[in-house]
Amino acid sequence: MLREAATQHGAIQTLGPLAHNRVLLQELERLGITTVTTPDELSGPTVVISAHGVAPDVVEQMRRRGFTIIDTTCPNVARAQRIAAEMTREGLTIVIFGDAQHTEVRGLLGWAGEKGIATLDADAVRCGASAASSRIGIISQTTQRMEDYIAFVQRLAASVLTFGHEIRAVNTLCDATRKRQEAAAELARTVDAMVVIGGRTSANTRRLVETCQALVETHHVETAAELGDELLRGKRRIGVTAGASTPDSSIDEVENRLRGL
């Protein structure tokens, strides 16, 4: 979408990184697509909402300033936003299973209303959302692992569910991410080591690393240059996987480097 937009509009700004991958962002910069971190830094006239989405008040602020908006919010994230908004309108307090500092989760909190809470610790909810409401809606950051989300919901229910309480949990996990994690785990069981390619700050890449680390020696790299001669010495069969935002060029370079080793 941005490559087409850059041809049409010229210089473009994205509010927050389009995706958490340094190599991808460098490629976009060469096309005239730059990143700002806050709405105040936007100079327009064309602004991009990143794949992680933003809060509704941020969109309204940009419209009032007269910007042309290109919305690249991931459809899975947009679905989670709609669910948060719907449950908020129904009077539920929203609990988001996710990293409160992550761009996607900060955006989801904007759709969850004033009582929304984001945490990875179910026990933290007991003195937060549960004290404010007997009706709780639970959603997840889209890139979390299914088994972790299920455990979170079970623990939260066990700690706050009393007579008359309502807990409504919706699966907002990205199915493509889940399948990628399952495929990585299947591969990890058959190799001597795994190489996971992707940004250091990419949530879905970190979940892949965690999945593989539980099964076999795993190395997280952003570029082929990080694969030194000693890193995989003695390993004969190497598995490779990559985060969702990893450019094909990065994957090809890592594969070529591994074959060279």
Backbone hydrogen bonds, N-H to C=O, Kabsch-Sander energy under -0.5 kcal/mol:
donor,donor_aa,acceptor,acceptor_aa,energy
5,A,1,M,-2.1
6,A,2,L,-2.8
7,T,3,R,-1.4
8,Q,4,E,-1.6
9,H,5,A,-3.7
10,G,6,A,-1.7
12,I,32,G,-1.9
13,Q,46,T,-1.6
14,T,34,T,-2.7
15,L,48,V,-2.8
16,G,14,T,-1.1
16,G,36,V,-3.4
21,N,19,A,-2.0
25,L,21,N,-2.1
26,Q,22,R,-2.0
27,E,23,V,-1.9
28,L,24,L,-2.1
29,E,25,L,-2.2
30,R,26,Q,-1.4
31,L,28,L,-1.3
32,G,29,E,-1.8
33,I,28,L,-2.2
34,T,12,I,-2.4
34,T,32,G,-0.7
36,V,14,T,-2.5
41,E,38,T,-1.5
42,L,39,P,-1.4
47,V,45,P,-0.5
47,V,68,T,-3.1
48,V,13,Q,-2.4
49,I,70,I,-2.6
50,S,15,L,-0.8
50,S,48,V,-0.5
51,A,18,L,-1.5
53,G,50,S,-1.8
58,V,55,A,-0.9
59,V,55,A,-1.4
60,E,56,P,-2.2
61,Q,57,D,-1.9
62,M,58,V,-2.0
63,R,59,V,-2.1
64,R,60,E,-2.3
65,R,61,Q,-1.3
66,G,63,R,-1.5
67,F,62,M,-1.9
68,T,45,P,-3.3
69,I,67,F,-0.6
70,I,47,V,-2.9
71,D,69,I,-0.6
72,T,49,I,-2.1
72,T,70,I,-0.8
74,C,51,A,-2.4
78,A,74,C,-2.6
79,R,75,P,-1.9
80,A,76,N,-1.8
81,Q,77,V,-2.3
82,R,78,A,-2.2
83,I,79,R,-2.3
84,A,80,A,-2.4
85,A,81,Q,-2.4
86,E,82,R,-2.6
87,M,83,I,-2.5
88,T,84,A,-2.1
89,R,85,A,-2.2
90,E,86,E,-1.4
91,G,88,T,-1.6
92,L,87,M,-2.4
93,T,135,R,-2.6
95,V,137,G,-3.2
96,I,94,I,-0.5
96,I,117,I,-3.1
97,F,95,V,-0.6
97,F,139,I,-2.8
98,G,96,I,-1.1
98,G,119,T,-1.3
100,A,98,G,-0.6
102,H,99,D,-1.9
106,R,102,H,-2.5
107,G,103,T,-2.0
108,L,104,E,-2.3
109,L,105,V,-2.3
110,G,106,R,-1.1
110,G,107,G,-0.5
111,W,107,G,-0.8
111,W,108,L,-0.9
112,A,108,L,-0.9
116,G,113,G,-1.3
117,I,94,I,-2.3
119,T,96,I,-2.4
122,A,120,L,-0.6
124,A,121,D,-1.2
125,V,122,A,-1.1
126,R,123,D,-0.8
128,G,125,V,-1.7
130,S,125,V,-1.7
131,A,128,G,-0.7
132,A,128,G,-0.7
132,A,129,A,-1.1
133,S,129,A,-1.2
136,I,166,E,-3.0
137,G,93,T,-2.6
138,I,168,R,-3.1
139,I,95,V,-2.3
141,Q,97,F,-2.8
144,Q,141,Q,-1.7
149,Y,145,R,-2.2
150,I,146,M,-2.7
151,A,147,E,-1.9
152,F,148,D,-2.1
153,V,149,Y,-2.6
154,Q,150,I,-2.5
155,R,151,A,-2.4
156,L,152,F,-2.7
157,A,153,V,-2.6
158,A,154,Q,-2.2
159,S,155,R,-1.6
160,V,156,L,-2.1
161,L,157,A,-2.0
162,T,160,V,-0.8
165,H,162,T,-2.4
166,E,134,S,-2.9
168,R,136,I,-3.0
169,A,167,I,-0.5
170,V,138,I,-2.6
172,T,170,V,-1.0
174,C,142,T,-2.8
178,R,174,C,-2.2
179,K,175,D,-2.5
180,R,176,A,-2.1
181,Q,177,T,-2.4
182,E,178,R,-2.4
183,A,179,K,-2.5
184,A,180,R,-2.3
185,A,181,Q,-2.3
186,E,182,E,-2.3
187,L,183,A,-2.3
188,A,184,A,-2.8
189,R,185,A,-1.4
190,T,187,L,-2.1
191,V,188,A,-0.9
192,D,237,R,-2.5
193,A,237,R,-1.1
194,M,217,E,-2.7
195,V,239,G,-2.8
196,V,219,H,-2.9
197,I,195,V,-0.5
197,I,241,T,-2.4
198,G,221,V,-2.3
202,S,199,G,-1.1
203,A,201,T,-0.6
206,R,202,S,-2.2
207,R,203,A,-2.0
208,L,204,N,-1.5
209,V,205,T,-2.2
210,E,206,R,-2.6
211,T,207,R,-2.4
212,C,208,L,-2.5
213,Q,209,V,-3.0
214,A,210,E,-1.2
215,L,212,C,-2.1
216,V,212,C,-2.3
219,H,194,M,-2.5
221,V,196,V,-2.6
221,V,219,H,-0.6
226,E,223,T,-1.4
227,L,224,A,-2.0
228,G,226,E,-1.3
231,L,228,G,-0.7
232,L,228,G,-0.6
233,R,230,E,-1.2
235,K,232,L,-2.2
236,R,234,G,-0.5
238,I,236,R,-0.5
239,G,193,A,-2.8
241,T,195,V,-2.1
243,G,197,I,-2.7
246,T,243,G,-1.5
250,S,247,P,-0.7
251,I,247,P,-1.5
252,D,248,D,-2.7
253,E,249,S,-2.1
254,V,250,S,-2.2
255,E,251,I,-2.5
256,N,252,D,-2.5
257,R,253,E,-2.1
258,L,254,V,-2.6
259,R,255,E,-2.3
260,G,256,N,-1.9
261,L,257,R,-1.5
